[in-house]
Amino acid sequence: MNRKCSVLAALAAAGLAFGASPALAYIGPGAGLSLLGALWGVIAAVAAALLFLLIWPLRRLMRRQRPATQRTATERTAAQRPTQQPQGSSPARGR
């Protein structure tokens, strides 16, 4: 029974393959370039996402292992700058 079905399936596939007529389709240069541009855009987006997922743990590890003496200048100035209120004003209470 199994062999009979496989032979029948092979004959049906061969009949469909050899009996098909060629498709009379034409993709113009504008449509083809648009299709290729969209395809490259999708491929680039997937590659960028995968690259980000692979590099993100390494960046986090490097950021965590950096000693405190190598902080950036903006972090140092922000830590040293006192918070000041304008003169003559008091914090709003009850608002």
Buried (B, 14 or more C-beta within 10 A) or exposed (E): EEEEEEEEEEEEEEEEEEEEEEEEEEEEEEEEEEEEEEEEEEEEEEEEEEEEEEEEEEEEEEEEEEEEEEEEEEEEEEEEEEEEEEEEEEEEEEE
